[in-house]
Amino acid sequence: MRDRAVPGWLSDAVIYQIYPQSFADSDGDGIGDLPGVLARLDHLSWLGVNVIWFNPLFASPFGDAGYDVSDYFTIAPRYGTEQDLIALVKAARERGIRVMLDLVPGHTSDRHAWFRASADDPGDDRYIWSETRPSEEWVPSTGARQGFYLPNFYPVQPALNFGYARMNPDEPWRRPVDAPGPAANRAALREIIAYWLDLGVSGFRVDMAFSLVKDDPERRETARLWNDVRAWLDTEYPDCALLAEWGDPKTSVPAGFHADFFLHAVGPVWRSLWGNAEGSHRPEWGTDPCFFAPDGRGSPKRFLAAWDEARDAIGGAGHVALPTANHDFSRLVCGSRTASMVAPAFAFLLTWPSLPTIYYGDEIGMRYVPGLPDKEGSQCGPEARQGSRTPMQWDASPNAGFSTAPAGALYLPIDPDPDRPTVEAQRAAPGSLLHQVRALITARRTTPALGTSGTLRVVHDGYPLIYVRGGTHLVVINPRQATATAPLPQDLGMSEAHCLVGGDGVKLGPGGEVSADGFSYGVYRIPQACPAT
Ligand code: NOJ
C-alpha cells in the first residue's frame, strides 16, 4: 500500500466543489447547468483552484438531489448534454483545472432499469431482496416480484448488491460477494468509471464508499473490492483519482482510495474544528465547542490527534481532504459565526497538509440560510441541508446573477439578506474575504512547504494555533474573538520573519512571543530551517 503512487495533480490540488443545481443557470430555467459553469470558469481560474468536483450530474428523478441515479451513462438533461461536459472538461483543462464527478456506487434510483428488472424477476440478485420483511427499513416491492428490498439511504435508493461478508442461516437473502448479482455490479462499476474517464474527467468523489459489502466487520470485503478497483485503475488509468466519502482516511486509503474526507457525520473530528452545532445539525452530534468559534471555548487537540493517527496509517500513500463545508452540512458562515470571522479558517485550510476543499460560495462567505423548505430530499430528518444549497451569489443583478428565471422558479431562493456577499462586490474590494482566499491559494500553490508534502511541526496547540511547515514557514491562526498570545520556541529565528499572507493584527515580539488579535492570521517565511517533530 505504501508504495502506491498518488497522481501529482491530486497532491497539489485545491479542490472546489460545485453543486450543479445552484452554481450558474445559463438557460433561465432556474436550475444551474454545465454551460452556466463554463461561462463562470474564469472566476475559478482567477481564484486559483485547480480541481472541480461536481455533485452527481447523471439522469435522475431527483428524489435525493441526484444521488438517486437512473442512468449512469447519461447527463441529466437539466444540466445539459455529454457534449457540454466534454466542452467544459476541455475549457477547464485549458485553464489548468481538472474535473471530478460524483460516483454513486452503493445504490441506484428505484427507477433505474436495473432495479425495474430486479423488481419484476425473483431470480435477479443485483439488489438485496427478502421474501419477508426483516425490519421496517426494508421497502415493499413496487414490481411484479413479491417481497421487500433493502434501501441504502432513502427508500427510493435501493442498495446495489455487492454481497455480504458473512452468511447467516437466519437471513437467507444474504449472497456471497462473488454471487452473480454482486459480480455483475462490480463489472458495471468499472464500466461506469471507464466511460467517464475516457471522456476526459480525472476521477471521482465516491458516495458512501464504505457501504458496499454488507455486514462487513472492519470493512474487510469492502476494502478488497476497492483495492481491486484501484489495482485496475493503476494499470489502466494511473493518472486518475478516487476520493472517498468514507470519513475515516486511516481505513479508506489502505482500502484503495487516493484520499478521503474528514466529515461532519463521522465522529467528532471535523466537528471539533468548525462544526458549531448550528444550521443543519443532529442532536446526537452534541454541542461540544469547536475550535473555530468566536467564544474561543474549543481546542484543536482532538483534530490534531486524529490528524497524526491518519497520517501514520496512510504514510505517503494518500491524503486527507478537509472541506470548508459541503452540500450535506452547514457552511462556515452559519449562525453565530459571521463572514467577518472565517478568514482564519481559510488560512488554516490552505496551509495545512490536507487537501483543501472549498465549497462553492464559501470563498465569499455565503452563509447557511436557515428556514428553507425541503428541496429534492434535502431535508434529512433534523438535517436541513437546503440551507447550504442556495444559489451562488455573483452580483447585484436580479437573482444575484445566478439565473434570469422569475425568483419563484429558482431551485432554491437566493439568500434574502440585503447585505449578502457577492463575487462582484468582493472582487472590487481589495481586503475582502475573496481576495484573502485567493492570496492564500496563491501562497499554497507557489510554496511547496505549505502543500501536502511539507513537514509539519505544531508549536502551540491552543489559541492561537501555531505551526511550522516545511521548516521554513510559520503559520499563526487565531479563530476566536479575544486576542491570543503564546511564546515561540527559541530556534525559530523570528527576527527575520517575512510575512507572506495576512499578518494584520498579528505581532511577533522581539523576545519570541506571538500576539494575535481576534480573527487574525499570518503566514510567514522564516529564515532558519527547523526540524519537523
Ligand atoms: C452522501 C451524499 O453526500 C448525500 O447528499 C446523499 O444524500 C447520500 N450520500 C445518499 O447518496
Residues whose N, C-alpha, C, O or C-beta is under 5 A from the ligand:
A	BS01	NOJ	D64 Y67 F153 D207 M208 D328
